Amino acid sequence: MNRNIILHRLLYLVILLFASSIITLCVLYVVPEGPFACARALQEEKNPEGFAEEVVYGLIATKLNAMETKDINRYLTLIDETDKEYYTEQYNWFMIYQDAVISDFSIKVLKAVQVDDATIVATLCQRYLYGSEKDERNVRYETRFVKTPAGWKDADLNFQVKETPHFIIKYPQKAETQAKEVSKAAEVAYETVVKDLGFESQSKFKIKLYVDRKMLRETADIRVPYLYNGWSEAGESVKMYAYREGSAELLIAHELVHNITLTVTDSQPAWFSEGLAAYFGNRPFAGGNPVQLESSTAEELSRPINWLDENALHEITDGDTRKLYNDMSAMVVEFIVETYEPDKLQAILVELSKYPRYESGYSTEWEPEMQDRLYKSIEIVLGLSKDEFNQKWLAWISSQ
């Protein structure tokens, strides 16, 4: 081969490599929205530039210090308390965080912009290691800070807002199409749930849409080992993954049942809570119960109630076991409704409401006490001991 041709080809390759390096450097160090922006930000120390960044850097530093020292009071001073749902969510989140096994928690600011006199919007990168296995978790998100008489406060993610007769829908700008769909579906779900459940709220429900299921988990319950499409706790908003598959009405109805019944009483063991949400939320939109839909057979579900008590839903990682748990929970609630009428189920919830509230997000540590409360309430309302209730359940499910 001609020597000049070889030299020209070598020169061409050098130019290509040089150009590729320049592009990579631009992505890594020049373009803040590039795919590696968070990785770079989490590894470097950067001084704030301008008023907005100074505010956000200061708030983030205080937040991380409050988390490190497990100082919930200091942490909550950073939250906009006029947003009651968000304030409750942050209180519950901190209670979960302080008991979790977490290390190397960091939050870095990619950028911060003051959009008006009382609002700053910032793009943040968050990373930490979770659990004994140090599972790396990282998310990137856009959040708002608002100016209050007590200073600048964290005011949740940078949501847009739509309202319907019974809901306030909060969503990121990129999920506007999904927000329109959810607005319609929410009213359908509301009508069905309130009619069947027999409880109604006096105020509008809040629904938050997320375009990232990892971010949904980060704002709900970080202890759950899998990603989920929806979440709700008493006093919190209903949280939904914007791009979930399947019926929006079903998912909203499921979480709405959680929201309403947990407001009545938070003395609900995990299986009872999931059973309520599945029976009154899933069933009307799925077209039947788990046996009718052939999700599980009656034989598979013919297990003593203790099987539900002894399995912690939040710790079940096997999909088949989790499905069986949820299906059985739904069928036990159906057993109560079909055998003793809906008003008896409502009476059990009212009886449970007589116990002191936990006033915090769910904790597996409360399960034994909540189970005891439930079976005592069942005995008062239905006149059945736990063993008698279990025997009647086993007889009923075997006949399905």
C-alpha positions as a Markdown table, in Angstrom:
| # | Residue | x | y | z |
|---|---|---|---|---|
| 1 | Met | 0.0 | 0.0 | 0.0 |
| 2 | Asn | 1.2 | 3.5 | -0.8 |
| 3 | Arg | 3.0 | 5.2 | 2.1 |
| 4 | Asn | 1.0 | 8.4 | 1.6 |
| 5 | Ile | -2.3 | 6.6 | 1.8 |
| 6 | Ile | -1.2 | 5.0 | 5.1 |
| 7 | Leu | -0.2 | 8.3 | 6.5 |
| 8 | His | -3.5 | 9.9 | 5.4 |
| 9 | Arg | -5.5 | 7.1 | 7.0 |
| 10 | Leu | -3.5 | 7.4 | 10.3 |
| 11 | Leu | -4.1 | 11.2 | 10.2 |
| 12 | Tyr | -7.8 | 10.6 | 9.7 |
| 13 | Leu | -8.0 | 8.2 | 12.6 |
| 14 | Val | -6.2 | 10.7 | 14.9 |
| 15 | Ile | -8.7 | 13.5 | 13.9 |
| 16 | Leu | -11.6 | 11.2 | 14.6 |
| 17 | Leu | -10.2 | 10.3 | 18.0 |
| 18 | Phe | -9.6 | 13.9 | 18.8 |
| 19 | Ala | -13.1 | 15.0 | 17.8 |
| 20 | Ser | -14.6 | 12.2 | 19.8 |
| 21 | Ser | -12.6 | 13.3 | 22.9 |
| 22 | Ile | -13.8 | 16.9 | 22.4 |
| 23 | Ile | -17.4 | 15.8 | 22.2 |
| 24 | Thr | -17.1 | 13.6 | 25.3 |
| 25 | Leu | -15.5 | 16.5 | 27.2 |
| 26 | Cys | -18.3 | 18.8 | 26.1 |
| 27 | Val | -20.9 | 16.3 | 27.4 |
| 28 | Leu | -19.1 | 15.8 | 30.7 |
| 29 | Tyr | -17.9 | 19.3 | 31.5 |
| 30 | Val | -19.8 | 21.8 | 29.4 |
| 31 | Val | -23.4 | 20.7 | 29.0 |
| 32 | Pro | -25.1 | 20.6 | 32.4 |
| 33 | Glu | -28.0 | 18.5 | 31.0 |
| 34 | Gly | -25.7 | 15.8 | 29.5 |
| 35 | Pro | -26.1 | 12.1 | 30.5 |
| 36 | Phe | -23.0 | 12.3 | 32.7 |
| 37 | Ala | -23.8 | 15.5 | 34.4 |
| 38 | Cys | -25.0 | 13.9 | 37.7 |
| 39 | Ala | -22.0 | 11.5 | 37.8 |
| 40 | Arg | -19.7 | 14.5 | 37.4 |
| 41 | Ala | -21.5 | 16.7 | 39.9 |
| 42 | Leu | -21.5 | 14.0 | 42.6 |
| 43 | Gln | -17.8 | 13.6 | 42.3 |
| 44 | Glu | -16.7 | 17.3 | 42.3 |
| 45 | Glu | -16.8 | 20.2 | 44.7 |
| 46 | Lys | -18.3 | 23.3 | 43.1 |
| 47 | Asn | -18.9 | 26.8 | 44.6 |
| 48 | Pro | -22.3 | 28.4 | 44.1 |
| 49 | Glu | -22.7 | 31.0 | 41.4 |
| 50 | Gly | -25.2 | 33.7 | 41.9 |
| 51 | Phe | -28.0 | 34.3 | 44.5 |
| 52 | Ala | -30.2 | 31.3 | 43.5 |
| 53 | Glu | -27.4 | 28.8 | 43.8 |
| 54 | Glu | -26.3 | 30.3 | 47.1 |
| 55 | Val | -29.8 | 29.8 | 48.6 |
| 56 | Val | -30.1 | 26.2 | 47.3 |
| 57 | Tyr | -26.5 | 25.3 | 48.4 |
| 58 | Gly | -27.3 | 26.6 | 51.9 |
| 59 | Leu | -30.6 | 24.7 | 52.2 |
| 60 | Ile | -29.0 | 21.5 | 50.9 |
| 61 | Ala | -26.1 | 21.7 | 53.4 |
| 62 | Thr | -28.6 | 22.2 | 56.3 |
| 63 | Lys | -30.7 | 19.3 | 55.1 |
| 64 | Leu | -27.8 | 16.9 | 54.9 |
| 65 | Asn | -26.6 | 18.0 | 58.3 |
| 66 | Ala | -30.0 | 17.4 | 59.8 |
| 67 | Met | -30.1 | 14.0 | 58.2 |
| 68 | Glu | -26.6 | 13.1 | 59.5 |
| 69 | Thr | -27.5 | 14.1 | 63.0 |
| 70 | Lys | -31.0 | 12.6 | 62.8 |
| 71 | Asp | -32.5 | 15.9 | 63.8 |
| 72 | Ile | -36.1 | 15.8 | 62.5 |
| 73 | Asn | -37.1 | 19.2 | 63.9 |
| 74 | Arg | -34.3 | 20.9 | 62.1 |
| 75 | Tyr | -35.1 | 19.0 | 58.9 |
| 76 | Leu | -38.8 | 20.0 | 59.0 |
| 77 | Thr | -37.9 | 23.7 | 59.4 |
| 78 | Leu | -36.7 | 23.5 | 55.8 |
| 79 | Ile | -40.1 | 22.3 | 54.5 |
| 80 | Asp | -43.0 | 24.6 | 53.3 |
| 81 | Glu | -45.5 | 23.8 | 56.0 |
| 82 | Thr | -48.4 | 25.5 | 54.1 |
| 83 | Asp | -48.4 | 22.4 | 51.9 |
| 84 | Lys | -49.8 | 19.9 | 54.5 |
| 85 | Glu | -49.5 | 16.8 | 52.3 |
| 86 | Tyr | -45.9 | 17.5 | 51.4 |
| 87 | Tyr | -45.1 | 18.3 | 55.0 |
| 88 | Thr | -46.6 | 15.0 | 56.2 |
| 89 | Glu | -44.8 | 13.2 | 53.4 |
| 90 | Gln | -41.4 | 14.6 | 54.5 |
| 91 | Tyr | -42.1 | 13.9 | 58.1 |
| 92 | Asn | -42.9 | 10.2 | 57.2 |
| 93 | Trp | -39.9 | 10.0 | 54.9 |
| 94 | Phe | -37.5 | 11.2 | 57.6 |
| 95 | Met | -38.9 | 8.7 | 60.1 |
| 96 | Ile | -38.2 | 5.9 | 57.5 |
| 97 | Tyr | -34.8 | 7.3 | 56.7 |
| 98 | Gln | -33.5 | 7.6 | 60.3 |
| 99 | Asp | -34.2 | 3.8 | 60.9 |
| 100 | Ala | -32.9 | 2.6 | 57.5 |
| 101 | Val | -29.4 | 1.3 | 56.8 |
| 102 | Ile | -28.1 | 4.1 | 54.5 |
| 103 | Ser | -24.6 | 5.4 | 53.9 |
| 104 | Asp | -22.8 | 8.0 | 51.7 |
| 105 | Phe | -25.9 | 10.1 | 51.2 |
| 106 | Ser | -25.2 | 13.1 | 49.0 |
| 107 | Ile | -27.1 | 15.8 | 47.1 |
| 108 | Lys | -25.4 | 18.0 | 44.6 |
| 109 | Val | -26.8 | 21.0 | 42.7 |
| 110 | Leu | -26.6 | 21.0 | 38.9 |
| 111 | Lys | -28.2 | 24.4 | 38.5 |
| 112 | Ala | -30.6 | 26.8 | 40.2 |
| 113 | Val | -32.6 | 29.6 | 38.7 |
| 114 | Gln | -34.7 | 32.2 | 40.3 |
| 115 | Val | -37.9 | 32.3 | 38.2 |
| 116 | Asp | -39.6 | 35.1 | 40.1 |
| 117 | Asp | -39.2 | 37.0 | 43.4 |
| 118 | Ala | -40.5 | 34.1 | 45.5 |
| 119 | Thr | -39.5 | 31.0 | 43.5 |
| 120 | Ile | -36.3 | 29.2 | 42.8 |
| 121 | Val | -36.2 | 26.0 | 40.6 |
| 122 | Ala | -33.2 | 23.8 | 41.0 |
| 123 | Thr | -32.0 | 20.6 | 39.3 |
| 124 | Leu | -30.5 | 18.2 | 41.9 |
| 125 | Cys | -28.6 | 14.9 | 41.8 |
| 126 | Gln | -29.0 | 12.6 | 44.8 |
| 127 | Arg | -27.1 | 9.4 | 45.6 |
| 128 | Tyr | -26.8 | 7.0 | 48.5 |
| 129 | Leu | -26.0 | 3.3 | 49.3 |
| 130 | Tyr | -28.9 | 1.4 | 50.7 |
| 131 | Gly | -29.0 | -1.7 | 53.0 |
| 132 | Ser | -26.3 | -4.1 | 54.1 |
| 133 | Glu | -25.6 | -4.9 | 50.5 |
| 134 | Lys | -25.0 | -1.2 | 49.7 |
| 135 | Asp | -27.3 | -1.1 | 46.7 |
| 136 | Glu | -26.5 | 2.1 | 44.9 |
| 137 | Arg | -29.4 | 4.4 | 44.3 |
| 138 | Asn | -29.3 | 7.7 | 42.4 |
| 139 | Val | -31.9 | 10.0 | 41.0 |
| 140 | Arg | -32.0 | 13.4 | 39.2 |
| 141 | Tyr | -34.9 | 15.7 | 39.8 |
| 142 | Glu | -36.2 | 19.3 | 39.5 |
| 143 | Thr | -37.5 | 20.9 | 42.7 |
| 144 | Arg | -38.9 | 24.2 | 43.8 |
| 145 | Phe | -38.0 | 26.5 | 46.7 |
| 146 | Val | -40.3 | 29.3 | 47.8 |
| 147 | Lys | -39.7 | 32.4 | 49.8 |
| 148 | Thr | -41.7 | 32.5 | 53.0 |
| 149 | Pro | -41.8 | 34.9 | 56.0 |
| 150 | Ala | -39.5 | 32.4 | 57.7 |
| 151 | Gly | -37.1 | 32.3 | 54.8 |
| 152 | Trp | -36.6 | 30.0 | 51.7 |
| 153 | Lys | -38.2 | 26.6 | 52.0 |
| 154 | Asp | -38.3 | 23.3 | 50.1 |
| 155 | Ala | -41.7 | 23.3 | 48.3 |
| 156 | Asp | -41.7 | 19.8 | 46.6 |
| 157 | Leu | -40.8 | 18.8 | 43.1 |
| 158 | Asn | -41.4 | 21.3 | 40.3 |
| 159 | Phe | -45.0 | 20.3 | 39.6 |
| 160 | Gln | -47.7 | 21.9 | 37.4 |
| 161 | Val | -51.3 | 21.8 | 38.6 |
| 162 | Lys | -54.7 | 20.7 | 37.3 |
| 163 | Glu | -57.9 | 20.6 | 39.3 |
| 164 | Thr | -61.1 | 18.5 | 39.0 |
| 165 | Pro | -64.2 | 18.4 | 41.2 |
| 166 | His | -62.6 | 16.0 | 43.7 |
| 167 | Phe | -58.8 | 16.1 | 42.9 |
| 168 | Ile | -55.8 | 18.3 | 42.6 |
| 169 | Ile | -53.4 | 16.8 | 40.0 |
| 170 | Lys | -49.7 | 17.6 | 40.3 |
| 171 | Tyr | -47.4 | 16.7 | 37.4 |
| 172 | Pro | -44.1 | 17.6 | 35.7 |
| 173 | Gln | -44.5 | 19.5 | 32.5 |
| 174 | Lys | -43.4 | 16.6 | 30.3 |
| 175 | Ala | -46.4 | 14.5 | 31.7 |
| 176 | Glu | -49.1 | 17.0 | 30.7 |
| 177 | Thr | -50.8 | 14.4 | 28.4 |
| 178 | Gln | -50.8 | 11.8 | 31.1 |
| 179 | Ala | -52.2 | 14.4 | 33.6 |
| 180 | Lys | -55.2 | 15.0 | 31.3 |
| 181 | Glu | -55.9 | 11.2 | 31.2 |
| 182 | Val | -55.5 | 10.9 | 35.0 |
| 183 | Ser | -57.9 | 13.9 | 35.6 |
| 184 | Lys | -60.7 | 12.0 | 33.8 |
| 185 | Ala | -59.8 | 8.6 | 35.3 |
| 186 | Ala | -59.7 | 10.0 | 38.9 |
| 187 | Glu | -63.3 | 11.2 | 38.8 |
| 188 | Val | -64.4 | 7.7 | 37.6 |
| 189 | Ala | -62.4 | 6.0 | 40.3 |
| 190 | Tyr | -63.7 | 8.4 | 43.0 |
| 191 | Glu | -67.4 | 7.7 | 42.1 |
| 192 | Thr | -66.9 | 3.9 | 42.3 |
| 193 | Val | -64.8 | 3.9 | 45.5 |
| 194 | Val | -67.0 | 6.2 | 47.5 |
| 195 | Lys | -70.1 | 4.4 | 46.5 |
| 196 | Asp | -68.8 | 0.9 | 47.4 |
| 197 | Leu | -66.6 | 1.8 | 50.4 |
| 198 | Gly | -69.1 | 4.1 | 52.1 |
| 199 | Phe | -66.6 | 6.7 | 53.3 |
| 200 | Glu | -66.0 | 10.1 | 51.7 |
| 201 | Ser | -63.5 | 12.9 | 52.1 |
| 202 | Gln | -64.5 | 16.5 | 52.8 |
| 203 | Ser | -61.5 | 17.9 | 51.0 |
| 204 | Lys | -59.9 | 17.4 | 47.6 |
| 205 | Phe | -57.5 | 14.5 | 47.1 |
| 206 | Lys | -54.0 | 15.3 | 45.8 |
| 207 | Ile | -52.5 | 13.1 | 43.1 |
| 208 | Lys | -48.8 | 13.4 | 42.1 |
| 209 | Leu | -47.5 | 12.0 | 38.8 |
| 210 | Tyr | -43.9 | 10.8 | 38.5 |
| 211 | Val | -42.1 | 10.2 | 35.2 |
| 212 | Asp | -39.5 | 8.0 | 37.0 |
| 213 | Arg | -40.4 | 5.1 | 39.2 |
| 214 | Lys | -37.2 | 5.4 | 41.1 |
| 215 | Met | -38.1 | 9.0 | 42.1 |
| 216 | Leu | -41.6 | 7.8 | 43.1 |
| 217 | Arg | -39.9 | 5.3 | 45.5 |
| 218 | Glu | -37.5 | 8.0 | 46.8 |
| 219 | Thr | -40.5 | 10.2 | 47.8 |
| 220 | Ala | -42.6 | 7.4 | 49.2 |
| 221 | Asp | -41.0 | 4.4 | 51.0 |
| 222 | Ile | -37.3 | 3.7 | 50.2 |
| 223 | Arg | -37.4 | 0.4 | 52.2 |
| 224 | Val | -39.3 | -1.4 | 49.5 |
| 225 | Pro | -36.9 | -3.5 | 47.4 |
| 226 | Tyr | -38.8 | -3.3 | 44.2 |
| 227 | Leu | -40.2 | -0.4 | 42.1 |
| 228 | Tyr | -43.9 | 0.2 | 42.2 |
| 229 | Asn | -46.6 | 2.1 | 40.2 |
| 230 | Gly | -48.5 | 3.8 | 43.1 |
| 231 | Trp | -48.3 | 4.6 | 46.8 |
| 232 | Ser | -50.5 | 6.4 | 49.4 |
| 233 | Glu | -50.5 | 6.9 | 53.1 |
| 234 | Ala | -52.8 | 8.8 | 55.5 |
| 235 | Gly | -52.4 | 12.5 | 55.1 |
| 236 | Glu | -50.3 | 12.2 | 52.0 |
| 237 | Ser | -51.0 | 12.6 | 48.3 |
| 238 | Val | -51.7 | 9.7 | 46.1 |
| 239 | Lys | -48.5 | 9.0 | 44.1 |
| 240 | Met | -48.6 | 7.5 | 40.6 |
| 241 | Tyr | -46.1 | 6.5 | 37.9 |
| 242 | Ala | -47.2 | 8.5 | 34.9 |
| 243 | Tyr | -46.3 | 5.9 | 32.3 |
| 244 | Arg | -47.7 | 2.8 | 34.1 |
| 245 | Glu | -49.4 | 0.1 | 32.0 |
| 246 | Gly | -53.0 | -0.9 | 32.5 |
| 247 | Ser | -56.0 | 0.9 | 33.8 |
| 248 | Ala | -55.5 | 4.4 | 35.3 |
| 249 | Glu | -58.9 | 4.1 | 37.0 |
| 250 | Leu | -57.8 | 0.8 | 38.7 |
| 251 | Leu | -54.5 | 2.2 | 40.0 |
| 252 | Ile | -56.2 | 5.5 | 41.3 |
| 253 | Ala | -59.0 | 3.6 | 42.9 |
| 254 | His | -56.6 | 1.3 | 44.6 |
| 255 | Glu | -54.5 | 4.1 | 46.1 |
| 256 | Leu | -57.7 | 6.1 | 46.9 |
| 257 | Val | -59.0 | 3.3 | 49.1 |
| 258 | His | -55.7 | 3.4 | 51.0 |
| 259 | Asn | -55.9 | 7.1 | 51.4 |
| 260 | Ile | -59.5 | 7.1 | 52.6 |
| 261 | Thr | -59.3 | 4.0 | 54.9 |
| 262 | Leu | -56.0 | 5.1 | 56.4 |
| 263 | Thr | -57.6 | 8.4 | 57.3 |
| 264 | Val | -60.3 | 6.5 | 59.2 |
| 265 | Thr | -57.7 | 4.3 | 60.9 |
| 266 | Asp | -54.0 | 3.6 | 60.5 |
| 267 | Ser | -54.3 | 0.4 | 62.6 |
| 268 | Gln | -54.3 | -1.7 | 59.5 |
| 269 | Pro | -52.0 | -4.7 | 59.1 |
| 270 | Ala | -50.4 | -4.7 | 55.7 |
| 271 | Trp | -52.5 | -7.6 | 54.3 |
| 272 | Phe | -55.7 | -6.0 | 55.5 |
| 273 | Ser | -54.8 | -2.7 | 54.0 |
| 274 | Glu | -53.9 | -4.3 | 50.6 |
| 275 | Gly | -57.0 | -6.4 | 50.7 |
| 276 | Leu | -59.2 | -3.4 | 51.2 |
| 277 | Ala | -57.5 | -1.6 | 48.3 |
| 278 | Ala | -57.7 | -4.6 | 46.0 |
| 279 | Tyr | -61.4 | -5.4 | 46.8 |
| 280 | Phe | -62.8 | -1.9 | 46.6 |
| 281 | Gly | -60.2 | -0.5 | 44.1 |
| 282 | Asn | -59.0 | -3.3 | 41.8 |
| 283 | Arg | -62.1 | -5.5 | 41.5 |
| 284 | Pro | -64.6 | -3.1 | 40.0 |
| 285 | Phe | -62.2 | -2.2 | 37.1 |
| 286 | Ala | -60.5 | -5.6 | 36.7 |
| 287 | Gly | -63.8 | -7.3 | 36.1 |
| 288 | Gly | -63.6 | -9.8 | 39.0 |
| 289 | Asn | -61.7 | -11.2 | 41.9 |
| 290 | Pro | -58.4 | -13.1 | 41.6 |
| 291 | Val | -60.0 | -16.5 | 41.4 |
| 292 | Gln | -62.5 | -15.4 | 38.7 |
| 293 | Leu | -59.6 | -13.7 | 36.8 |
| 294 | Glu | -57.5 | -16.9 | 37.2 |
| 295 | Ser | -54.7 | -15.0 | 38.9 |
| 296 | Ser | -54.7 | -17.6 | 41.7 |
| 297 | Thr | -56.7 | -20.7 | 42.3 |
| 298 | Ala | -58.9 | -21.3 | 45.3 |
| 299 | Glu | -56.6 | -24.2 | 46.2 |
| 300 | Glu | -53.5 | -21.9 | 46.2 |
| 301 | Leu | -55.3 | -19.4 | 48.4 |
| 302 | Ser | -56.5 | -22.0 | 50.9 |
| 303 | Arg | -54.0 | -21.0 | 53.5 |
| 304 | Pro | -54.5 | -20.0 | 57.1 |
| 305 | Ile | -54.7 | -16.3 | 58.0 |
| 306 | Asn | -51.4 | -16.7 | 59.9 |
| 307 | Trp | -49.6 | -17.1 | 56.5 |
| 308 | Leu | -50.5 | -13.4 | 55.8 |
| 309 | Asp | -49.5 | -12.4 | 59.3 |
| 310 | Glu | -46.1 | -14.1 | 59.1 |
| 311 | Asn | -45.1 | -12.6 | 55.7 |
| 312 | Ala | -44.0 | -9.0 | 55.5 |
| 313 | Leu | -45.2 | -7.6 | 52.2 |
| 314 | His | -42.4 | -5.0 | 52.1 |
| 315 | Glu | -39.8 | -7.7 | 52.2 |
| 316 | Ile | -41.2 | -10.1 | 49.6 |
| 317 | Thr | -39.0 | -9.9 | 46.5 |
| 318 | Asp | -40.4 | -13.0 | 44.7 |
| 319 | Gly | -43.1 | -11.9 | 42.3 |
| 320 | Asp | -45.2 | -15.1 | 42.6 |
| 321 | Thr | -45.2 | -14.9 | 46.4 |
| 322 | Arg | -46.2 | -11.3 | 46.3 |
| 323 | Lys | -49.0 | -12.0 | 43.9 |
| 324 | Leu | -50.3 | -14.8 | 46.1 |
| 325 | Tyr | -50.1 | -12.5 | 49.1 |
| 326 | Asn | -52.1 | -9.8 | 47.4 |
| 327 | Asp | -54.6 | -12.2 | 45.9 |
| 328 | Met | -55.3 | -13.8 | 49.3 |
| 329 | Ser | -55.6 | -10.5 | 51.0 |
| 330 | Ala | -58.2 | -9.4 | 48.5 |
| 331 | Met | -60.1 | -12.7 | 48.9 |
| 332 | Val | -60.2 | -12.5 | 52.7 |
| 333 | Val | -61.7 | -9.0 | 52.5 |
| 334 | Glu | -64.2 | -10.3 | 50.0 |
| 335 | Phe | -65.0 | -13.2 | 52.4 |
| 336 | Ile | -65.9 | -10.6 | 55.1 |
| 337 | Val | -68.0 | -8.5 | 52.7 |
| 338 | Glu | -69.9 | -11.4 | 51.0 |
| 339 | Thr | -70.5 | -13.3 | 54.3 |
| 340 | Tyr | -71.2 | -10.5 | 56.7 |
| 341 | Glu | -72.3 | -7.6 | 54.5 |
| 342 | Pro | -70.4 | -4.4 | 53.8 |
| 343 | Asp | -71.6 | -2.6 | 56.9 |
| 344 | Lys | -69.8 | -5.1 | 59.0 |
| 345 | Leu | -66.5 | -4.3 | 57.3 |
| 346 | Gln | -67.2 | -0.6 | 57.9 |
| 347 | Ala | -67.9 | -1.4 | 61.5 |
| 348 | Ile | -64.5 | -3.2 | 61.8 |
| 349 | Leu | -62.8 | -0.1 | 60.4 |
| 350 | Val | -64.7 | 2.1 | 62.9 |
| 351 | Glu | -63.7 | -0.2 | 65.8 |
| 352 | Leu | -60.1 | 0.0 | 64.7 |
| 353 | Ser | -60.4 | 3.8 | 64.7 |
| 354 | Lys | -60.9 | 3.7 | 68.5 |
| 355 | Tyr | -57.2 | 2.7 | 68.9 |
| 356 | Pro | -54.6 | 5.5 | 69.2 |
| 357 | Arg | -53.2 | 6.5 | 65.8 |
| 358 | Tyr | -49.5 | 5.9 | 65.0 |
| 359 | Glu | -49.4 | 9.3 | 63.1 |
| 360 | Ser | -46.5 | 8.2 | 60.9 |
| 361 | Gly | -45.8 | 6.3 | 57.8 |
| 362 | Tyr | -46.2 | 2.5 | 57.9 |
| 363 | Ser | -43.7 | 0.5 | 60.0 |
| 364 | Thr | -43.3 | -3.3 | 60.0 |
| 365 | Glu | -42.5 | -3.0 | 63.7 |
| 366 | Trp | -46.1 | -2.2 | 64.4 |
| 367 | Glu | -47.4 | -5.3 | 62.6 |
| 368 | Pro | -47.9 | -7.6 | 65.7 |
| 369 | Glu | -49.8 | -4.8 | 67.5 |
| 370 | Met | -51.9 | -4.0 | 64.4 |
| 371 | Gln | -52.8 | -7.6 | 63.9 |
| 372 | Asp | -53.9 | -7.9 | 67.5 |
| 373 | Arg | -56.0 | -4.8 | 67.1 |
| 374 | Leu | -57.6 | -6.2 | 63.9 |
| 375 | Tyr | -58.6 | -9.6 | 65.4 |
| 376 | Lys | -60.0 | -7.9 | 68.6 |
| 377 | Ser | -62.1 | -5.7 | 66.3 |
| 378 | Ile | -63.3 | -8.7 | 64.3 |
| 379 | Glu | -64.3 | -10.4 | 67.5 |
| 380 | Ile | -66.2 | -7.4 | 68.7 |
| 381 | Val | -68.0 | -6.9 | 65.4 |
| 382 | Leu | -68.4 | -10.4 | 64.1 |
| 383 | Gly | -68.4 | -12.3 | 67.4 |
| 384 | Leu | -65.6 | -14.6 | 66.1 |
| 385 | Ser | -62.3 | -15.4 | 67.8 |
| 386 | Lys | -59.2 | -15.4 | 65.5 |
| 387 | Asp | -59.4 | -19.3 | 65.3 |
| 388 | Glu | -63.1 | -19.2 | 64.4 |
| 389 | Phe | -62.6 | -16.5 | 61.8 |
| 390 | Asn | -59.7 | -18.5 | 60.3 |
| 391 | Gln | -61.9 | -21.7 | 60.1 |
| 392 | Lys | -64.8 | -19.8 | 58.4 |
| 393 | Trp | -62.3 | -18.3 | 55.9 |
| 394 | Leu | -60.9 | -21.7 | 55.0 |
| 395 | Ala | -64.3 | -23.1 | 54.5 |
| 396 | Trp | -65.4 | -20.2 | 52.4 |
| 397 | Ile | -62.3 | -20.1 | 50.1 |
| 398 | Ser | -62.5 | -23.8 | 49.5 |
| 399 | Ser | -66.0 | -23.4 | 48.1 |
| 400 | Gln | -65.0 | -20.8 | 45.5 |
